[in-house]
Amino acid sequence: MNPAGKIKLIMVPPFVPHVVINRSLDQSAVIFELADAKMDSVTPESVI
């Protein structure tokens, strides 16, 4: 969330690799990824 209390929405086109990096030192980040069909080609990655 930004200081104004709004949530940032980033739309990524289908089949485009992407990553989100939280650079905040004091705020947690939450990412929700939505799809309109089952995602078969997803590779789970461990969180550091």
PDB file of N, CA, C and O in Angstrom:
ATOM      1  N   MET A   1       0.840  -1.181   0.000  1.00  0.00           N
ATOM      2  CA  MET A   1       0.000   0.000   0.000  1.00  0.00           C
ATOM      3  C   MET A   1       0.879   1.236   0.000  1.00  0.00           C
ATOM      4  O   MET A   1       1.948   1.259   0.610  1.00  0.00           O
ATOM      5  N   ASN A   2       0.429   2.226  -0.669  1.00  0.00           N
ATOM      6  CA  ASN A   2       1.196   3.470  -0.664  1.00  0.00           C
ATOM      7  C   ASN A   2       0.731   4.355   0.490  1.00  0.00           C
ATOM      8  O   ASN A   2      -0.259   4.032   1.148  1.00  0.00           O
ATOM      9  N   PRO A   3       1.411   5.442   0.744  1.00  0.00           N
ATOM     10  CA  PRO A   3       1.050   6.281   1.896  1.00  0.00           C
ATOM     11  C   PRO A   3      -0.379   6.811   1.868  1.00  0.00           C
ATOM     12  O   PRO A   3      -0.931   7.137   2.919  1.00  0.00           O
ATOM     13  N   ALA A   4      -0.982   6.903   0.697  1.00  0.00           N
ATOM     14  CA  ALA A   4      -2.355   7.393   0.609  1.00  0.00           C
ATOM     15  C   ALA A   4      -3.361   6.289   0.942  1.00  0.00           C
ATOM     16  O   ALA A   4      -4.567   6.538   0.951  1.00  0.00           O
ATOM     17  N   GLY A   5      -2.877   5.066   1.216  1.00  0.00           N
ATOM     18  CA  GLY A   5      -3.758   3.974   1.574  1.00  0.00           C
ATOM     19  C   GLY A   5      -4.422   3.294   0.403  1.00  0.00           C
ATOM     20  O   GLY A   5      -5.439   2.622   0.575  1.00  0.00           O
ATOM     21  N   LYS A   6      -3.873   3.452  -0.781  1.00  0.00           N
ATOM     22  CA  LYS A   6      -4.452   2.826  -1.970  1.00  0.00           C
ATOM     23  C   LYS A   6      -3.619   1.613  -2.378  1.00  0.00           C
ATOM     24  O   LYS A   6      -2.416   1.555  -2.125  1.00  0.00           O
ATOM     25  N   ILE A   7      -4.274   0.656  -3.007  1.00  0.00           N
ATOM     26  CA  ILE A   7      -3.599  -0.547  -3.478  1.00  0.00           C
ATOM     27  C   ILE A   7      -3.198  -0.335  -4.924  1.00  0.00           C
ATOM     28  O   ILE A   7      -3.980   0.184  -5.721  1.00  0.00           O
ATOM     29  N   LYS A   8      -1.976  -0.736  -5.266  1.00  0.00           N
ATOM     30  CA  LYS A   8      -1.490  -0.602  -6.634  1.00  0.00           C
ATOM     31  C   LYS A   8      -1.850  -1.868  -7.414  1.00  0.00           C
ATOM     32  O   LYS A   8      -1.581  -2.979  -6.957  1.00  0.00           O
ATOM     33  N   LEU A   9      -2.450  -1.701  -8.576  1.00  0.00           N
ATOM     34  CA  LEU A   9      -2.814  -2.818  -9.437  1.00  0.00           C
ATOM     35  C   LEU A   9      -1.921  -2.788 -10.661  1.00  0.00           C
ATOM     36  O   LEU A   9      -1.851  -1.780 -11.364  1.00  0.00           O
ATOM     37  N   ILE A  10      -1.242  -3.889 -10.913  1.00  0.00           N
ATOM     38  CA  ILE A  10      -0.384  -4.008 -12.081  1.00  0.00           C
ATOM     39  C   ILE A  10      -0.944  -5.131 -12.938  1.00  0.00           C
ATOM     40  O   ILE A  10      -1.086  -6.261 -12.471  1.00  0.00           O
ATOM     41  N   MET A  11      -1.261  -4.828 -14.181  1.00  0.00           N
ATOM     42  CA  MET A  11      -1.787  -5.838 -15.097  1.00  0.00           C
ATOM     43  C   MET A  11      -0.674  -6.292 -16.031  1.00  0.00           C
ATOM     44  O   MET A  11      -0.012  -5.473 -16.669  1.00  0.00           O
ATOM     45  N   VAL A  12      -0.474  -7.610 -16.104  1.00  0.00           N
ATOM     46  CA  VAL A  12       0.564  -8.191 -16.952  1.00  0.00           C
ATOM     47  C   VAL A  12      -0.129  -9.034 -18.014  1.00  0.00           C
ATOM     48  O   VAL A  12      -0.987  -9.852 -17.682  1.00  0.00           O
ATOM     49  N   PRO A  13       0.224  -8.852 -19.285  1.00  0.00           N
ATOM     50  CA  PRO A  13      -0.399  -9.661 -20.347  1.00  0.00           C
ATOM     51  C   PRO A  13      -0.111 -11.151 -20.147  1.00  0.00           C
ATOM     52  O   PRO A  13       0.886 -11.509 -19.520  1.00  0.00           O
ATOM     53  N   PRO A  14      -0.973 -12.015 -20.672  1.00  0.00           N
ATOM     54  CA  PRO A  14      -0.768 -13.460 -20.530  1.00  0.00           C
ATOM     55  C   PRO A  14       0.558 -13.913 -21.149  1.00  0.00           C
ATOM     56  O   PRO A  14       1.024 -13.337 -22.132  1.00  0.00           O
ATOM     57  N   PHE A  15       1.142 -14.929 -20.572  1.00  0.00           N
ATOM     58  CA  PHE A  15       2.356 -15.591 -21.060  1.00  0.00           C
ATOM     59  C   PHE A  15       3.596 -14.699 -21.013  1.00  0.00           C
ATOM     60  O   PHE A  15       4.571 -14.966 -21.716  1.00  0.00           O
ATOM     61  N   VAL A  16       3.575 -13.658 -20.205  1.00  0.00           N
ATOM     62  CA  VAL A  16       4.742 -12.801 -20.024  1.00  0.00           C
ATOM     63  C   VAL A  16       5.331 -13.107 -18.656  1.00  0.00           C
ATOM     64  O   VAL A  16       4.656 -12.919 -17.643  1.00  0.00           O
ATOM     65  N   PRO A  17       6.594 -13.582 -18.601  1.00  0.00           N
ATOM     66  CA  PRO A  17       7.209 -13.834 -17.289  1.00  0.00           C
ATOM     67  C   PRO A  17       7.264 -12.541 -16.471  1.00  0.00           C
ATOM     68  O   PRO A  17       7.507 -11.462 -17.013  1.00  0.00           O
ATOM     69  N   HIS A  18       7.037 -12.664 -15.167  1.00  0.00           N
ATOM     70  CA  HIS A  18       7.040 -11.466 -14.322  1.00  0.00           C
ATOM     71  C   HIS A  18       7.397 -11.835 -12.893  1.00  0.00           C
ATOM     72  O   HIS A  18       7.266 -12.983 -12.469  1.00  0.00           O
ATOM     73  N   VAL A  19       7.847 -10.831 -12.169  1.00  0.00           N
ATOM     74  CA  VAL A  19       8.214 -10.996 -10.771  1.00  0.00           C
ATOM     75  C   VAL A  19       7.887  -9.700 -10.045  1.00  0.00           C
ATOM     76  O   VAL A  19       7.922  -8.620 -10.635  1.00  0.00           O
ATOM     77  N   VAL A  20       7.569  -9.815  -8.768  1.00  0.00           N
ATOM     78  CA  VAL A  20       7.321  -8.634  -7.939  1.00  0.00           C
ATOM     79  C   VAL A  20       8.316  -8.667  -6.790  1.00  0.00           C
ATOM     80  O   VAL A  20       8.431  -9.672  -6.090  1.00  0.00           O
ATOM     81  N   ILE A  21       9.028  -7.575  -6.598  1.00  0.00           N
ATOM     82  CA  ILE A  21      10.016  -7.482  -5.527  1.00  0.00           C
ATOM     83  C   ILE A  21       9.578  -6.399  -4.552  1.00  0.00           C
ATOM     84  O   ILE A  21       9.386  -5.245  -4.934  1.00  0.00           O
ATOM     85  N   ASN A  22       9.421  -6.782  -3.294  1.00  0.00           N
ATOM     86  CA  ASN A  22       9.074  -5.818  -2.254  1.00  0.00           C
ATOM     87  C   ASN A  22      10.369  -5.226  -1.712  1.00  0.00           C
ATOM     88  O   ASN A  22      11.152  -5.933  -1.078  1.00  0.00           O
ATOM     89  N   ARG A  23      10.604  -3.948  -1.953  1.00  0.00           N
ATOM     90  CA  ARG A  23      11.833  -3.290  -1.498  1.00  0.00           C
ATOM     91  C   ARG A  23      11.644  -2.527  -0.186  1.00  0.00           C
ATOM     92  O   ARG A  23      12.556  -1.843   0.278  1.00  0.00           O
ATOM     93  N   SER A  24      10.478  -2.647   0.397  1.00  0.00           N
ATOM     94  CA  SER A  24      10.212  -1.960   1.659  1.00  0.00           C
ATOM     95  C   SER A  24      10.973  -2.641   2.788  1.00  0.00           C
ATOM     96  O   SER A  24      11.070  -3.868   2.834  1.00  0.00           O
ATOM     97  N   LEU A  25      11.503  -1.848   3.682  1.00  0.00           N
ATOM     98  CA  LEU A  25      12.208  -2.389   4.840  1.00  0.00           C
ATOM     99  C   LEU A  25      11.287  -2.611   6.027  1.00  0.00           C
ATOM    100  O   LEU A  25      11.659  -3.292   6.982  1.00  0.00           O
ATOM    101  N   ASP A  26      10.070  -2.034   5.976  1.00  0.00           N
ATOM    102  CA  ASP A  26       9.191  -2.141   7.133  1.00  0.00           C
ATOM    103  C   ASP A  26       7.742  -2.504   6.805  1.00  0.00           C
ATOM    104  O   ASP A  26       6.899  -2.508   7.702  1.00  0.00           O
ATOM    105  N   GLN A  27       7.440  -2.804   5.567  1.00  0.00           N
ATOM    106  CA  GLN A  27       6.077  -3.149   5.177  1.00  0.00           C
ATOM    107  C   GLN A  27       6.060  -4.502   4.467  1.00  0.00           C
ATOM    108  O   GLN A  27       6.912  -4.781   3.623  1.00  0.00           O
ATOM    109  N   SER A  28       5.095  -5.326   4.813  1.00  0.00           N
ATOM    110  CA  SER A  28       4.918  -6.607   4.127  1.00  0.00           C
ATOM    111  C   SER A  28       4.250  -6.374   2.782  1.00  0.00           C
ATOM    112  O   SER A  28       3.601  -5.350   2.565  1.00  0.00           O
ATOM    113  N   ALA A  29       4.414  -7.322   1.895  1.00  0.00           N
ATOM    114  CA  ALA A  29       3.774  -7.237   0.584  1.00  0.00           C
ATOM    115  C   ALA A  29       2.883  -8.454   0.380  1.00  0.00           C
ATOM    116  O   ALA A  29       3.179  -9.541   0.876  1.00  0.00           O
ATOM    117  N   VAL A  30       1.812  -8.267  -0.339  1.00  0.00           N
ATOM    118  CA  VAL A  30       0.899  -9.357  -0.683  1.00  0.00           C
ATOM    119  C   VAL A  30       0.653  -9.281  -2.171  1.00  0.00           C
ATOM    120  O   VAL A  30       0.380  -8.209  -2.711  1.00  0.00           O
ATOM    121  N   ILE A  31       0.750 -10.418  -2.834  1.00  0.00           N
ATOM    122  CA  ILE A  31       0.459 -10.458  -4.267  1.00  0.00           C
ATOM    123  C   ILE A  31      -0.652 -11.465  -4.513  1.00  0.00           C
ATOM    124  O   ILE A  31      -0.620 -12.590  -4.014  1.00  0.00           O
ATOM    125  N   PHE A  32      -1.618 -11.044  -5.281  1.00  0.00           N
ATOM    126  CA  PHE A  32      -2.710 -11.920  -5.708  1.00  0.00           C
ATOM    127  C   PHE A  32      -2.591 -12.049  -7.212  1.00  0.00           C
ATOM    128  O   PHE A  32      -2.531 -11.049  -7.927  1.00  0.00           O
ATOM    129  N   GLU A  33      -2.557 -13.279  -7.689  1.00  0.00           N
ATOM    130  CA  GLU A  33      -2.505 -13.506  -9.123  1.00  0.00           C
ATOM    131  C   GLU A  33      -3.797 -14.209  -9.517  1.00  0.00           C
ATOM    132  O   GLU A  33      -4.121 -15.275  -8.993  1.00  0.00           O
ATOM    133  N   LEU A  34      -4.519 -13.611 -10.432  1.00  0.00           N
ATOM    134  CA  LEU A  34      -5.811 -14.134 -10.861  1.00  0.00           C
ATOM    135  C   LEU A  34      -5.717 -14.670 -12.277  1.00  0.00           C
ATOM    136  O   LEU A  34      -4.976 -14.138 -13.104  1.00  0.00           O
ATOM    137  N   ALA A  35      -6.459 -15.711 -12.549  1.00  0.00           N
ATOM    138  CA  ALA A  35      -6.500 -16.286 -13.892  1.00  0.00           C
ATOM    139  C   ALA A  35      -7.933 -16.670 -14.212  1.00  0.00           C
ATOM    140  O   ALA A  35      -8.725 -16.957 -13.315  1.00  0.00           O
ATOM    141  N   ASP A  36      -8.258 -16.672 -15.497  1.00  0.00           N
ATOM    142  CA  ASP A  36      -9.607 -17.043 -15.897  1.00  0.00           C
ATOM    143  C   ASP A  36      -9.702 -18.515 -16.296  1.00  0.00           C
ATOM    144  O   ASP A  36     -10.750 -18.977 -16.746  1.00  0.00           O
ATOM    145  N   ALA A  37      -8.596 -19.249 -16.127  1.00  0.00           N
ATOM    146  CA  ALA A  37      -8.581 -20.685 -16.403  1.00  0.00           C
ATOM    147  C   ALA A  37      -7.486 -21.324 -15.554  1.00  0.00           C
ATOM    148  O   ALA A  37      -6.661 -20.623 -14.969  1.00  0.00           O
ATOM    149  N   LYS A  38      -7.479 -22.651 -15.489  1.00  0.00           N
ATOM    150  CA  LYS A  38      -6.467 -23.363 -14.723  1.00  0.00           C
ATOM    151  C   LYS A  38      -5.085 -23.072 -15.320  1.00  0.00           C
ATOM    152  O   LYS A  38      -4.902 -23.096 -16.537  1.00  0.00           O
ATOM    153  N   MET A  39      -4.116 -22.797 -14.433  1.00  0.00           N
ATOM    154  CA  MET A  39      -2.766 -22.493 -14.897  1.00  0.00           C
ATOM    155  C   MET A  39      -1.922 -23.755 -14.779  1.00  0.00           C
ATOM    156  O   MET A  39      -1.519 -24.136 -13.680  1.00  0.00           O
ATOM    157  N   ASP A  40      -1.652 -24.408 -15.915  1.00  0.00           N
ATOM    158  CA  ASP A  40      -0.914 -25.664 -15.933  1.00  0.00           C
ATOM    159  C   ASP A  40       0.604 -25.463 -15.992  1.00  0.00           C
ATOM    160  O   ASP A  40       1.352 -26.318 -15.518  1.00  0.00           O
ATOM    161  N   SER A  41       1.055 -24.378 -16.550  1.00  0.00           N
ATOM    162  CA  SER A  41       2.492 -24.191 -16.770  1.00  0.00           C
ATOM    163  C   SER A  41       3.148 -23.345 -15.688  1.00  0.00           C
ATOM    164  O   SER A  41       4.144 -22.672 -15.955  1.00  0.00           O
ATOM    165  N   VAL A  42       2.615 -23.364 -14.486  1.00  0.00           N
ATOM    166  CA  VAL A  42       3.148 -22.558 -13.392  1.00  0.00           C
ATOM    167  C   VAL A  42       4.221 -23.354 -12.650  1.00  0.00           C
ATOM    168  O   VAL A  42       4.040 -24.536 -12.356  1.00  0.00           O
ATOM    169  N   THR A  43       5.327 -22.699 -12.354  1.00  0.00           N
ATOM    170  CA  THR A  43       6.395 -23.324 -11.597  1.00  0.00           C
ATOM    171  C   THR A  43       6.485 -22.650 -10.236  1.00  0.00           C
ATOM    172  O   THR A  43       6.888 -21.490 -10.160  1.00  0.00           O
ATOM    173  N   PRO A  44       6.121 -23.341  -9.157  1.00  0.00           N
ATOM    174  CA  PRO A  44       6.236 -22.745  -7.821  1.00  0.00           C
ATOM    175  C   PRO A  44       7.697 -22.470  -7.482  1.00  0.00           C
ATOM    176  O   PRO A  44       8.573 -23.275  -7.797  1.00  0.00           O
ATOM    177  N   GLU A  45       7.953 -21.355  -6.851  1.00  0.00           N
ATOM    178  CA  GLU A  45       9.302 -20.971  -6.429  1.00  0.00           C
ATOM    179  C   GLU A  45       9.301 -20.788  -4.924  1.00  0.00           C
ATOM    180  O   GLU A  45       8.305 -20.350  -4.349  1.00  0.00           O
ATOM    181  N   SER A  46      10.413 -21.122  -4.285  1.00  0.00           N
ATOM    182  CA  SER A  46      10.502 -20.916  -2.849  1.00  0.00           C
ATOM    183  C   SER A  46      10.690 -19.439  -2.557  1.00  0.00           C
ATOM    184  O   SER A  46      11.298 -18.703  -3.333  1.00  0.00           O
ATOM    185  N   VAL A  47      10.150 -19.022  -1.414  1.00  0.00           N
ATOM    186  CA  VAL A  47      10.236 -17.625  -0.998  1.00  0.00           C
ATOM    187  C   VAL A  47      11.411 -17.486  -0.049  1.00  0.00           C
ATOM    188  O   VAL A  47      11.558 -18.261   0.897  1.00  0.00           O
ATOM    189  N   ILE A  48      12.234 -16.506  -0.308  1.00  0.00           N
ATOM    190  CA  ILE A  48      13.428 -16.298   0.519  1.00  0.00           C
ATOM    191  C   ILE A  48      13.044 -15.538   1.766  1.00  0.00           C
ATOM    192  O   ILE A  48      13.900 -15.254   2.604  1.00  0.00           O
TER     193      ILE A  48
END
